[in-house]
């Protein structure tokens, strides 16, 4: 299970600004542990959001158990994979170039979930 969950929701308001939010629940640990996890998530977002984020969307990273102990490089790889899952154009180009069907995986396995407006 990944060290976080990525939620992405397009705002559809004509503004191309990417926004990001972070949350880590008390189930993860005390304040010191939660703040450490948020710092790691902020560093990941600072590194990957400008190049892989979705313009005009809100992104939320939710810290999960074990994310603090997880290797930073592994978290970075998982976030890259999560961004590929939630980015619309990446999904279109991947399916266009693939001849065999991709193995089924749930968004939770990749650490990504896409929220849709009602």
MDTraj code that builds the backbone (N, CA, C; nanometers):
import mdtraj as md
import numpy as np

residues = "UNK UNK UNK UNK UNK UNK UNK UNK UNK UNK UNK UNK UNK UNK UNK UNK UNK UNK UNK UNK UNK UNK UNK UNK UNK UNK UNK UNK UNK UNK UNK UNK UNK UNK UNK UNK UNK UNK UNK UNK UNK UNK UNK UNK UNK UNK UNK UNK UNK UNK UNK UNK UNK UNK UNK UNK UNK UNK UNK UNK UNK UNK UNK UNK UNK UNK UNK UNK UNK UNK UNK UNK UNK UNK UNK UNK UNK UNK UNK UNK UNK UNK UNK UNK UNK UNK UNK UNK UNK UNK UNK UNK UNK UNK UNK UNK UNK UNK UNK UNK UNK UNK UNK UNK UNK UNK UNK UNK UNK UNK UNK UNK UNK UNK UNK UNK UNK UNK".split()
xyz = np.array([
    [0.0846, -0.1179, 0.0000],
    [0.0000, 0.0000, 0.0000],
    [0.0891, 0.1241, 0.0000],
    [0.0565, 0.2243, -0.0835],
    [0.1386, 0.3448, -0.0923],
    [0.1378, 0.4242, 0.0380],
    [0.2316, 0.5157, 0.0510],
    [0.2422, 0.5983, 0.1702],
    [0.1479, 0.7170, 0.1693],
    [0.0643, 0.7299, 0.0666],
    [-0.0277, 0.8421, 0.0546],
    [-0.1371, 0.8076, -0.0454],
    [-0.2374, 0.8927, -0.0512],
    [-0.3420, 0.8853, -0.1528],
    [-0.3457, 1.0212, -0.2206],
    [-0.3561, 1.0228, -0.3514],
    [-0.3676, 1.1473, -0.4269],
    [-0.5106, 1.1593, -0.4774],
    [-0.5747, 1.2698, -0.4420],
    [-0.7069, 1.3016, -0.4955],
    [-0.6911, 1.4210, -0.5885],
    [-0.7581, 1.4177, -0.7018],
    [-0.7514, 1.5270, -0.7966],
    [-0.8919, 1.5568, -0.8452],
    [-0.9251, 1.6864, -0.8476],
    [-1.0583, 1.7252, -0.8940],
    [-1.0465, 1.8517, -0.9797],
    [-1.0854, 1.8437, -1.1053],
    [-1.0829, 1.9645, -1.1900],
    [-1.1822, 2.0681, -1.1377],
    [-1.1423, 2.1948, -1.1399],
    [-1.2295, 2.3012, -1.0886],
    [-1.3238, 2.3534, -1.1966],
    [-1.2866, 2.3465, -1.3222],
    [-1.3696, 2.3940, -1.4334],
    [-1.4149, 2.5389, -1.4150],
    [-1.3231, 2.6249, -1.3675],
    [-1.3564, 2.7651, -1.3483],
    [-1.2782, 2.8571, -1.4413],
    [-1.2047, 2.8000, -1.5362],
    [-1.1287, 2.8797, -1.6312],
    [-0.9925, 2.9238, -1.5809],
    [-0.9600, 2.8961, -1.4568],
    [-0.8303, 2.9319, -1.3991],
    [-0.7374, 2.8115, -1.4093],
    [-0.6189, 2.8300, -1.4688],
    [-0.5258, 2.7193, -1.4880],
    [-0.4337, 2.6952, -1.3688],
    [-0.4566, 2.7644, -1.2590],
    [-0.3724, 2.7484, -1.1414],
    [-0.3918, 2.6097, -1.0803],
    [-0.2801, 2.5435, -1.0493],
    [-0.2855, 2.4150, -0.9787],
    [-0.2799, 2.4437, -0.8293],
    [-0.3729, 2.3868, -0.7551],
    [-0.3717, 2.4045, -0.6101],
    [-0.3462, 2.2699, -0.5446],
    [-0.2850, 2.2749, -0.4258],
    [-0.2507, 2.1515, -0.3552],
    [-0.2860, 2.1670, -0.2081],
    [-0.3309, 2.0561, -0.1500],
    [-0.3597, 2.0511, -0.0075],
    [-0.3009, 1.9237, 0.0503],
    [-0.2719, 1.9279, 0.1795],
    [-0.2123, 1.8134, 0.2475],
    [-0.2924, 1.7833, 0.3729],
    [-0.3080, 1.6558, 0.4022],
    [-0.3738, 1.6175, 0.5263],
    [-0.3148, 1.4871, 0.5770],
    [-0.2979, 1.4806, 0.7080],
    [-0.2494, 1.3603, 0.7744],
    [-0.3302, 1.3477, 0.9031],
    [-0.4001, 1.2367, 0.9202],
    [-0.4881, 1.2213, 1.0357],
    [-0.4113, 1.1832, 1.1614],
    [-0.4780, 1.1942, 1.2742],
    [-0.4176, 1.1596, 1.4029],
    [-0.3893, 1.0110, 1.4152],
    [-0.4487, 0.9300, 1.3288],
    [-0.4226, 0.7858, 1.3305],
    [-0.2778, 0.7550, 1.2946],
    [-0.2128, 0.8468, 1.2240],
    [-0.0752, 0.8252, 1.1784],
    [0.0229, 0.8350, 1.2947],
    [-0.0011, 0.9253, 1.3857],
    [0.0900, 0.9403, 1.4995],
    [0.0698, 1.0745, 1.5671],
    [0.1668, 1.1087, 1.6519],
    [0.1562, 1.2364, 1.7230],
    [0.1888, 1.3519, 1.6284],
    [0.1874, 1.4743, 1.6814],
    [0.2057, 1.5930, 1.5982],
    [0.3411, 1.5936, 1.5270],
    [0.4440, 1.5455, 1.5947],
    [0.5769, 1.5434, 1.5337],
    [0.5786, 1.4538, 1.4101],
    [0.5184, 1.3369, 1.4212],
    [0.5143, 1.2420, 1.3093],
    [0.4280, 1.2964, 1.1972],
    [0.3131, 1.3538, 1.2307],
    [0.2247, 1.4095, 1.1280],
    [0.2916, 1.5247, 1.0538],
    [0.3606, 1.6117, 1.1265],
    [0.4292, 1.7237, 1.0618],
    [0.5429, 1.6753, 0.9733],
    [0.6139, 1.5717, 1.0152],
    [0.7211, 1.5160, 0.9323],
    [0.6632, 1.4616, 0.8022],
    [0.5487, 1.3935, 0.8126],
    [0.4840, 1.3387, 0.6932],
    [0.4405, 1.4519, 0.6005],
    [0.3843, 1.5590, 0.6557],
    [0.3425, 1.6721, 0.5722],
    [0.4615, 1.7380, 0.5046],
    [0.5740, 1.7489, 0.5739],
    [0.6942, 1.8053, 0.5119],
    [0.7401, 1.7204, 0.3944],
    [0.7335, 1.5893, 0.4103],
    [0.7725, 1.4994, 0.3004],
    [0.6767, 1.5154, 0.1819],
    [0.5472, 1.5253, 0.2104],
    [0.4484, 1.5429, 0.1038],
    [0.4685, 1.6769, 0.0328],
    [0.4973, 1.7829, 0.1094],
    [0.5228, 1.9135, 0.0485],
    [0.6441, 1.9092, -0.0439],
    [0.7499, 1.8417, 0.0016],
    [0.8710, 1.8315, -0.0807],
    [0.8424, 1.7554, -0.2105],
    [0.7651, 1.6477, -0.1998],
    [0.7281, 1.5720, -0.3195],
    [0.6469, 1.6578, -0.4153],
    [0.5489, 1.7296, -0.3616],
    [0.4627, 1.8126, -0.4459],
    [0.5425, 1.9248, -0.5105],
    [0.6340, 1.9858, -0.4362],
    [0.7169, 2.0933, -0.4900],
    [0.8005, 2.0434, -0.6074],
    [0.8407, 1.9183, -0.5979],
    [0.9261, 1.8596, -0.7010],
    [0.8479, 1.8158, -0.8256],
    [0.7312, 1.7531, -0.8048],
    [0.6608, 1.6898, -0.9171],
    [0.5368, 1.7635, -0.9670],
    [0.4723, 1.8432, -0.8830],
    [0.3461, 1.9067, -0.9226],
    [0.3604, 1.9996, -1.0437],
    [0.4649, 2.0846, -1.0515],
    [0.4716, 2.1745, -1.1673],
    [0.4789, 2.1028, -1.3024],
    [0.5428, 1.9876, -1.3081],
    [0.5572, 1.9195, -1.4367],
    [0.4506, 1.8142, -1.4623],
    [0.3916, 1.7575, -1.3573],
    [0.2972, 1.6472, -1.3780],
    [0.1559, 1.6740, -1.3298],
    [0.1347, 1.7855, -1.2616],
    [0.0015, 1.8171, -1.2112],
    [-0.0934, 1.8545, -1.3237],
    [-0.2204, 1.8564, -1.2923],
    [-0.3234, 1.8906, -1.3900],
    [-0.3581, 2.0380, -1.3725],
    [-0.3426, 2.1158, -1.4790],
    [-0.3734, 2.2586, -1.4742],
    [-0.5221, 2.2785, -1.4470],
    [-0.5538, 2.3740, -1.3614],
    [-0.6929, 2.4044, -1.3305],
    [-0.7591, 2.3019, -1.2401],
    [-0.6790, 2.2313, -1.1608],
    [-0.7340, 2.1269, -1.0737],
    [-0.6837, 2.1450, -0.9309],
    [-0.7593, 2.0907, -0.8380],
    [-0.7182, 2.0837, -0.6986],
    [-0.6616, 1.9455, -0.6733],
    [-0.5456, 1.9393, -0.6106],
    [-0.4793, 1.8134, -0.5760],
    [-0.4737, 1.8052, -0.4243],
    [-0.5019, 1.6889, -0.3683],
    [-0.4920, 1.6688, -0.2248],
    [-0.4103, 1.5430, -0.2004],
    [-0.3076, 1.5554, -0.1175],
    [-0.2265, 1.4405, -0.0777],
    [-0.2635, 1.4055, 0.0658],
    [-0.3064, 1.2819, 0.0853],
    [-0.3458, 1.2331, 0.2168],
    [-0.2413, 1.1336, 0.2623],
    [-0.1738, 1.1655, 0.3722],
    [-0.0695, 1.0783, 0.4252],
    [-0.1279, 0.9505, 0.4819],
    [-0.0615, 0.8400, 0.4581],
    [-0.1042, 0.7094, 0.5071],
    [-0.0018, 0.6527, 0.6048],
    [-0.0443, 0.5518, 0.6774],
    [0.0443, 0.4834, 0.7709],
    [0.1655, 0.4281, 0.6967],
    [0.2821, 0.4430, 0.7519],
    [0.4026, 0.3913, 0.6913],
    [0.4690, 0.4870, 0.5948],
    [0.4067, 0.5994, 0.5653],
    [0.4642, 0.6954, 0.4719],
    [0.5870, 0.7654, 0.5277],
    [0.5942, 0.7780, 0.6594],
    [0.7087, 0.8445, 0.7208],
    [0.8330, 0.7573, 0.7122],
    [0.8168, 0.6264, 0.7291],
    [0.9306, 0.5346, 0.7261],
    [0.9714, 0.4963, 0.5845],
    [0.8839, 0.5188, 0.4889],
    [0.9094, 0.4782, 0.3514],
    [1.0207, 0.5615, 0.2896],
    [1.1008, 0.4992, 0.2062],
    [1.2101, 0.5668, 0.1377],
    [1.1549, 0.6789, 0.0490],
    [1.2222, 0.7947, 0.0499],
    [1.1761, 0.9108, -0.0264],
    [1.1703, 0.8810, -0.1760],
    [1.2694, 0.8091, -0.2266],
    [1.2707, 0.7754, -0.3698],
    [1.1496, 0.6895, -0.4062],
    [1.1106, 0.5993, -0.3178],
    [0.9926, 0.5161, -0.3418],
    [0.8661, 0.6017, -0.3404],
    [0.8572, 0.6953, -0.2463],
    [0.7420, 0.7858, -0.2432],
    [0.7351, 0.8689, -0.3713],
    [0.8502, 0.9136, -0.4190],
    [0.8552, 0.9925, -0.5415],
    [0.8058, 0.9098, -0.6606],
    [0.8480, 0.7849, -0.6675],
    [0.8029, 0.6952, -0.7745],
    [0.6525, 0.6734, -0.7664],
    [0.6009, 0.6527, -0.6440],
    [0.4569, 0.6314, -0.6263],
    [0.3777, 0.7553, -0.6650],
    [0.4292, 0.8747, -0.6313],
    [0.3580, 0.9965, -0.6684],
    [0.3592, 1.0157, -0.8200],
    [0.4696, 0.9845, -0.8841],
    [0.4743, 0.9924, -1.0305],
    [0.3716, 0.8997, -1.0933],
    [0.3605, 0.7802, -1.0391],
    [0.2626, 0.6837, -1.0890],
    [0.1198, 0.7338, -1.0648],
    [0.0974, 0.7930, -0.9483],
    [-0.0357, 0.8464, -0.9165],
    [-0.0715, 0.9610, -1.0105],
    [0.0246, 1.0493, -1.0391],
    [-0.0019, 1.1583, -1.1336],
    [-0.0330, 1.1046, -1.2722],
    [0.0338, 0.9998, -1.3147],
    [0.0034, 0.9406, -1.4463],
    [-0.1389, 0.8867, -1.4483],
    [-0.1860, 0.8339, -1.3363],
    [-0.3223, 0.7785, -1.3313],
    [-0.4286, 0.8873, -1.3372],
    [-0.4027, 1.0034, -1.2769],
    [-0.5059, 1.1069, -1.2713],
    [-0.4956, 1.2067, -1.3841],
    [-0.3861, 1.2061, -1.4621],
    [-0.3697, 1.3005, -1.5717],
    [-0.4449, 1.2491, -1.6941],
    [-0.5417, 1.3252, -1.7435],
    [-0.6231, 1.2777, -1.8561],
    [-0.5427, 1.2494, -1.9828],
    [-0.4507, 1.3375, -2.0225],
    [-0.3784, 1.3155, -2.1479],
    [-0.2831, 1.1988, -2.1373],
    [-0.2293, 1.1703, -2.0188],
    [-0.1394, 1.0557, -2.0037],
    [-0.2163, 0.9255, -2.0237],
    [-0.3387, 0.9208, -1.9757],
    [-0.4193, 0.7999, -1.9915],
    [-0.4541, 0.7786, -2.1385],
    [-0.4807, 0.8864, -2.2105],
    [-0.5167, 0.8745, -2.3521],
    [-0.3982, 0.8283, -2.4360],
    [-0.2787, 0.8817, -2.4095],
    [-0.1622, 0.8427, -2.4889],
    [-0.1170, 0.7022, -2.4536],
    [-0.1311, 0.6626, -2.3294],
    [-0.0919, 0.5280, -2.2892],
    [-0.1808, 0.4244, -2.3572],
    [-0.3132, 0.4489, -2.3584],
    [-0.4032, 0.3514, -2.4191],
    [-0.3883, 0.3488, -2.5712],
    [-0.3492, 0.4598, -2.6325],
    [-0.3344, 0.4634, -2.7768],
    [-0.2114, 0.3852, -2.8232],
    [-0.1071, 0.3774, -2.7409],
    [0.0161, 0.3103, -2.7788],
    [0.0244, 0.1667, -2.7286],
    [-0.0711, 0.1230, -2.6538],
    [-0.0669, -0.0110, -2.5971],
    [-0.1476, -0.1058, -2.6845],
    [-0.0887, -0.2194, -2.7198],
    [-0.1609, -0.3165, -2.8005],
    [-0.2310, -0.4191, -2.7134],
    [-0.1687, -0.4591, -2.6036],
    [-0.2299, -0.5546, -2.5116],
    [-0.2962, -0.4776, -2.3987],
    [-0.4054, -0.5305, -2.3436],
    [-0.4708, -0.4612, -2.2328],
    [-0.3801, -0.4584, -2.1103],
    [-0.3821, -0.3446, -2.0420],
    [-0.3003, -0.3295, -1.9211],
    [-0.3622, -0.4101, -1.8082],
    [-0.2804, -0.4599, -1.7157],
    [-0.3363, -0.5325, -1.6031],
    [-0.4240, -0.4407, -1.5202],
    [-0.5346, -0.4936, -1.4742],
    [-0.6283, -0.4139, -1.3962],
    [-0.5692, -0.3837, -1.2597],
    [-0.5742, -0.2576, -1.2226],
    [-0.5319, -0.2192, -1.0892],
    [-0.6267, -0.1115, -1.0413],
    [-0.6512, -0.1105, -0.9146],
    [-0.7411, -0.0119, -0.8588],
    [-0.6648, 0.1161, -0.8331],
    [-0.7324, 0.2309, -0.8300],
    [-0.6644, 0.3561, -0.8006],
    [-0.5975, 0.3543, -0.6639],
    [-0.6548, 0.2817, -0.5690],
    [-0.5958, 0.2760, -0.4360],
    [-0.4599, 0.2074, -0.4385],
    [-0.4422, 0.1077, -0.5261],
    [-0.3129, 0.0405, -0.5368],
    [-0.2073, 0.1351, -0.5900],
    [-0.2460, 0.2270, -0.6751],
    [-0.1512, 0.3219, -0.7317],
    [-0.1388, 0.4461, -0.6452],
    [-0.2228, 0.4598, -0.5442],
    [-0.2186, 0.5760, -0.4596],
    [-0.2916, 0.6943, -0.5194],
    [-0.3857, 0.6696, -0.6094],
    [-0.4542, 0.7803, -0.6755],
    [-0.6037, 0.7554, -0.6783],
    [-0.6767, 0.8646, -0.6654],
    [-0.8204, 0.8596, -0.6816],
    [-0.8601, 0.9867, -0.7535],
    [-0.9579, 0.9776, -0.8396],
    [-1.0047, 1.0937, -0.9140],
    [-1.1445, 1.1256, -0.8663],
    [-1.1635, 1.2470, -0.8210],
    [-1.2963, 1.2912, -0.7762],
    [-1.3684, 1.3580, -0.8894],
    [-1.4958, 1.3336, -0.9009],
    [-1.5744, 1.3954, -1.0065],
    [-1.6805, 1.4844, -0.9413],
    [-1.7078, 1.5937, -1.0082],
    [-1.8099, 1.6846, -0.9563],
    [-1.9474, 1.6240, -0.9781],
    [-2.0388, 1.6444, -0.8837],
    [-2.1745, 1.5920, -0.8997],
    [-2.2511, 1.6651, -1.0057],
])
top = md.Topology()
chain = top.add_chain()
for i, resn in enumerate(residues, 1):
    res = top.add_residue(resn, chain, resSeq=i)
    for name in ("N", "CA", "C"):
        top.add_atom(name, md.element.get_by_symbol(name[0]), res)
traj = md.Trajectory(xyz[None], top)
